[in-house]
Amino acid sequence: MDVHQFWQLIDDARGRAGDPEDGEAVSAVASALLSARPRAEIVAAQQVLRDLMADSYGAPLLAAARVINGGTSDDGFEYFRGWLITRGREVFERAVADPDTLAELPAVRAAADDGEERECEAALGIAVDAYFAATGEWIPAGAFTIRYPELDGSEHRLPRLEALFEDRDQAQTVQW
């Protein structure tokens, strides 16, 4: 499985999930679809997923996750990027290239009102769960690699996201 096939899997899962905006449902459907494929493809999907997580590991996207979710931990940033993957390739690639474009997404705009975090831990287990469903075993140790670059410590301005979440942040400050 290559990156194009992985994104096709996500698109297929979004099309079959009861609610394509529900990252948990998309992840479950993607895992079920993937579990029907050969073991080698499932393992390859895990590598693609890990590569996408590494590609999206950057300070600008971390800043966006902090704005959208009202702060984030290391795990929370992982889950945010998992949620982003369940949105599909176009949204993912646009957000990685320019995180401020997330201000255009209806789900992100809703987060400014409802205060709910945009995260999907289940997305991180799509291939692991598929492999276990197909074999009754965990993906073999050493079958994939994880490579994360260093985050730069510079400030990142996200004017559209900051404006969108400004009212929520002010309300939270007053409530404290």
C-alpha positions as CSV (number, residue, x, y, z in Angstrom):
1,M,0.0,0.0,0.0
2,D,1.3,3.4,-0.9
3,V,0.2,6.9,0.2
4,H,-2.3,7.2,-2.7
5,Q,-3.9,3.9,-1.8
6,F,-4.0,4.9,1.8
7,W,-5.9,8.1,1.0
8,Q,-8.2,6.1,-1.2
9,L,-8.9,3.9,1.9
10,I,-9.7,7.0,3.9
11,D,-12.0,8.3,1.2
12,D,-13.8,5.0,0.9
13,A,-14.2,4.9,4.7
14,R,-15.6,8.5,4.7
15,G,-18.1,7.4,2.1
16,R,-19.2,4.3,4.0
17,A,-19.2,5.8,7.5
18,G,-22.6,6.9,8.8
19,D,-21.2,10.4,9.4
20,P,-18.1,11.2,7.4
21,E,-17.3,14.0,9.9
22,D,-17.1,11.4,12.8
23,G,-13.5,10.5,13.0
24,E,-14.1,7.5,15.2
25,A,-16.6,6.1,12.6
26,V,-14.3,6.8,9.7
27,S,-11.4,5.1,11.6
28,A,-13.5,2.0,12.4
29,V,-14.6,1.6,8.7
30,A,-11.1,2.2,7.4
31,S,-9.8,-0.4,9.8
32,A,-12.5,-2.9,8.7
33,L,-11.8,-2.3,5.0
34,L,-8.0,-2.6,5.6
35,S,-8.4,-5.9,7.5
36,A,-9.6,-7.6,4.4
37,R,-6.3,-6.9,2.6
38,P,-3.1,-9.0,2.7
39,R,-0.9,-8.7,5.8
40,A,1.8,-7.0,3.9
41,E,-0.6,-4.2,2.8
42,I,-1.8,-3.7,6.3
43,V,1.8,-3.3,7.5
44,A,2.5,-1.0,4.6
45,A,-0.6,1.1,5.6
46,Q,0.9,1.4,9.1
47,Q,4.1,2.8,7.6
48,V,2.1,5.3,5.5
49,L,0.1,6.4,8.5
50,R,3.3,6.9,10.5
51,D,4.9,8.9,7.7
52,L,1.8,11.1,7.5
53,M,2.0,11.7,11.2
54,A,5.7,12.7,10.8
55,D,5.0,14.9,7.8
56,S,2.4,16.8,9.9
57,Y,4.6,17.1,13.0
58,G,5.5,20.8,12.8
59,A,5.3,23.8,15.0
60,P,2.8,25.7,12.8
61,L,0.3,22.8,13.0
62,L,0.9,22.4,16.7
63,A,0.1,26.1,17.1
64,A,-3.2,25.5,15.2
65,A,-4.1,22.6,17.4
66,R,-3.5,24.7,20.5
67,V,-5.7,27.5,19.2
68,I,-8.5,25.1,18.1
69,N,-8.4,22.8,21.1
70,G,-7.7,25.5,23.7
71,G,-4.2,24.0,24.3
72,T,-2.8,20.6,23.7
73,S,-0.5,18.0,25.2
74,D,1.9,15.8,23.2
75,D,-0.8,13.1,23.0
76,G,-3.4,15.7,22.2
77,F,-1.4,16.8,19.2
78,E,-1.1,13.2,18.0
79,Y,-4.9,12.8,18.3
80,F,-5.5,16.2,16.5
81,R,-3.4,15.0,13.6
82,G,-5.3,11.7,13.6
83,W,-8.5,13.7,13.4
84,L,-7.0,15.7,10.5
85,I,-6.2,12.4,8.6
86,T,-9.8,11.4,8.9
87,R,-10.8,14.6,7.1
88,G,-9.1,13.2,3.9
89,R,-6.1,14.0,1.8
90,E,-7.1,17.5,0.5
91,V,-7.8,18.9,4.0
92,F,-4.8,17.2,5.5
93,E,-2.3,18.5,2.8
94,R,-3.8,22.0,2.9
95,A,-3.5,22.1,6.7
96,V,0.0,20.9,6.7
97,A,1.0,23.5,4.1
98,D,-0.9,26.3,5.8
99,P,-2.6,25.5,9.1
100,D,-4.5,28.8,9.1
101,T,-6.7,27.3,6.3
102,L,-8.3,25.2,9.0
103,A,-10.4,28.3,9.8
104,E,-12.4,27.5,6.7
105,L,-13.5,24.0,7.9
106,P,-17.1,23.8,9.2
107,A,-15.9,21.4,12.0
108,V,-13.3,23.9,13.1
109,R,-15.7,26.8,12.9
110,A,-18.1,24.8,15.1
111,A,-15.3,24.2,17.6
112,A,-15.1,27.9,18.1
113,D,-18.7,27.8,19.3
114,D,-19.0,24.4,21.0
115,G,-15.5,24.3,22.6
116,E,-15.2,20.6,21.8
117,E,-11.7,19.4,20.9
118,R,-11.0,18.1,17.5
119,E,-9.2,14.8,18.1
120,C,-9.3,11.2,17.0
121,E,-7.1,8.8,18.8
122,A,-8.7,5.9,16.9
123,A,-7.2,7.1,13.6
124,L,-3.7,6.2,15.0
125,G,-4.8,2.6,15.3
126,I,-6.3,2.0,11.9
127,A,-3.6,-0.4,10.7
128,V,-2.9,-1.9,14.1
129,D,-6.5,-2.7,14.6
130,A,-6.9,-4.1,11.1
131,Y,-3.8,-6.3,11.5
132,F,-5.2,-7.7,14.8
133,A,-8.6,-8.3,13.3
134,A,-7.1,-10.1,10.3
135,T,-4.5,-12.2,12.2
136,G,-5.3,-12.2,15.9
137,E,-1.8,-10.8,16.4
138,W,-0.2,-7.4,16.8
139,I,1.9,-5.9,14.0
140,P,5.4,-7.4,14.3
141,A,7.9,-5.3,16.2
142,G,10.2,-3.4,13.8
143,A,7.8,-3.7,10.9
144,F,7.5,0.1,10.6
145,T,9.6,3.1,11.5
146,I,8.6,6.4,13.2
147,R,10.6,9.5,12.3
148,Y,9.7,12.9,13.9
149,P,11.7,16.0,13.1
150,E,12.7,18.6,15.7
151,L,10.0,21.2,16.3
152,D,11.3,24.7,16.0
153,G,10.5,27.0,18.9
154,S,9.4,30.0,17.0
155,E,6.1,31.7,17.3
156,H,3.6,31.0,14.6
157,R,0.9,33.5,13.7
158,L,-2.5,32.1,12.5
159,P,-4.6,35.2,12.1
160,R,-7.7,33.6,10.8
161,L,-7.8,30.8,13.4
162,E,-6.9,33.3,16.2
163,A,-9.7,35.6,15.2
164,L,-12.2,32.7,15.0
165,F,-11.3,31.5,18.5
166,E,-10.8,35.0,20.1
167,D,-14.3,35.2,21.6
168,R,-14.1,31.7,23.1
169,D,-10.7,32.4,24.6
170,Q,-11.9,35.7,26.1
171,A,-15.0,34.0,27.6
172,Q,-12.8,31.3,29.2
173,T,-10.6,34.0,30.7
174,V,-13.6,35.8,32.2
175,Q,-15.0,32.5,33.6
176,W,-11.8,31.7,35.4
